[in-house]
Amino acid sequence: MYEAFNGRDLAALETVLAPDFVSHPLRTTGIGAVADAWSKMFAAHPDIQVTVEDMLVDGDRVAVRSVLRGLSNSVPAGAAPAPTMMEFFRVRHGLIAELWGLSSLGRPAG
């Protein structure tokens, strides 16, 4: 999923997400909702990239801590911590079926 995001490959979502994928943060169901959200993020932040810092897998559950870089409105590198995300996935038949997550994006540093 992160390779698809960083590569702006919306078509790859079909090979990564289950057709009935549920995004709890977006409160949406389906691949199209993710493609729309990503497209808006790419338009607002053309240089955005996700860097995975940690990934833990236990059966059909995955936890990922990542950092967002290249945000259009971010402060200069080193001036403040980059926004971080903590995401939890449930995998079904090799595809991501559900996502829960938190992000520090948009929160003041401190």
C-alpha positions as CSV (number, residue, x, y, z in Angstrom):
1,M,0.0,0.0,0.0
2,Y,2.8,2.4,0.9
3,E,4.6,1.7,-2.4
4,A,1.4,2.4,-4.3
5,F,0.9,5.7,-2.3
6,N,4.5,6.9,-2.9
7,G,4.3,5.9,-6.6
8,R,0.9,7.6,-7.1
9,D,-0.3,4.3,-8.4
10,L,-4.1,4.4,-7.8
11,A,-4.6,1.3,-10.0
12,A,-2.5,-0.8,-7.6
13,L,-5.2,-0.3,-4.9
14,E,-7.2,-3.0,-6.7
15,T,-4.4,-5.5,-5.9
16,V,-3.8,-4.3,-2.3
17,L,-7.3,-3.6,-0.9
18,A,-10.3,-5.9,-0.6
19,P,-13.2,-4.8,-2.7
20,D,-15.2,-4.2,0.5
21,F,-12.3,-2.4,2.2
22,V,-13.4,-0.4,5.3
23,S,-11.5,2.8,6.3
24,H,-12.5,3.6,9.8
25,P,-10.7,7.0,9.8
26,L,-12.4,8.0,6.6
27,R,-15.7,6.4,7.6
28,T,-15.9,4.9,4.1
29,T,-16.2,1.6,2.4
30,G,-14.6,0.6,-1.0
31,I,-11.5,1.2,-3.0
32,G,-12.9,4.3,-4.7
33,A,-13.1,6.3,-1.5
34,V,-9.4,5.6,-0.9
35,A,-8.5,6.6,-4.4
36,D,-10.4,9.8,-4.0
37,A,-8.8,10.6,-0.7
38,W,-5.3,9.9,-2.1
39,S,-6.0,12.0,-5.2
40,K,-6.9,15.0,-2.9
41,M,-3.8,14.5,-0.8
42,F,-1.6,14.3,-3.9
43,A,-3.2,17.5,-5.3
44,A,-2.7,19.4,-1.9
45,H,0.8,18.0,-1.3
46,P,2.5,17.0,-4.6
47,D,5.7,15.8,-2.9
48,I,4.2,13.8,-0.1
49,Q,5.8,10.5,0.7
50,V,5.2,8.0,3.5
51,T,8.2,6.4,5.2
52,V,7.5,3.2,7.2
53,E,9.4,3.3,10.5
54,D,8.0,0.2,12.2
55,M,5.8,-2.7,11.0
56,L,4.6,-5.5,13.3
57,V,2.6,-8.5,12.0
58,D,0.6,-11.0,14.1
59,G,-1.6,-13.3,12.1
60,D,-4.1,-11.2,10.1
61,R,-3.2,-8.0,12.0
62,V,-0.6,-5.5,11.0
63,A,0.5,-2.3,12.9
64,V,2.5,0.3,11.1
65,R,4.2,3.5,12.4
66,S,5.1,5.8,9.6
67,V,6.2,9.4,8.9
68,L,4.8,11.8,6.3
69,R,7.4,13.9,4.4
70,G,7.1,16.4,1.6
71,L,4.0,18.2,2.9
72,S,3.5,21.5,1.1
73,N,2.7,23.4,4.4
74,S,5.3,21.7,6.6
75,V,8.1,23.5,8.4
76,P,11.7,23.2,7.2
77,A,13.4,19.9,7.7
78,G,14.7,19.5,11.3
79,A,12.6,22.4,12.7
80,A,9.9,20.2,14.1
81,P,9.0,16.5,14.0
82,A,7.4,15.3,10.8
83,P,3.8,14.3,11.1
84,T,3.5,10.6,12.1
85,M,0.8,8.0,11.6
86,M,-0.1,4.9,13.5
87,E,-2.2,2.5,11.4
88,F,-3.7,-0.9,12.2
89,F,-4.8,-3.2,9.4
90,R,-6.8,-6.5,9.2
91,V,-5.8,-8.6,6.3
92,R,-8.1,-11.1,4.6
93,H,-7.0,-13.5,1.8
94,G,-3.9,-11.4,1.2
95,L,-5.7,-8.1,0.9
96,I,-6.2,-5.3,3.3
97,A,-9.8,-5.5,4.6
98,E,-9.9,-2.9,7.3
99,L,-7.9,0.1,8.5
100,W,-7.9,2.0,11.8
101,G,-5.5,4.9,12.3
102,L,-4.3,8.0,14.0
103,S,-2.2,10.9,12.6
104,S,-0.5,13.9,14.0
105,L,-1.1,15.7,10.7
106,G,-2.6,19.1,11.3
107,R,-1.8,19.1,15.0
108,P,0.6,21.7,16.4
109,A,4.1,20.5,17.3
110,G,4.7,20.2,20.9
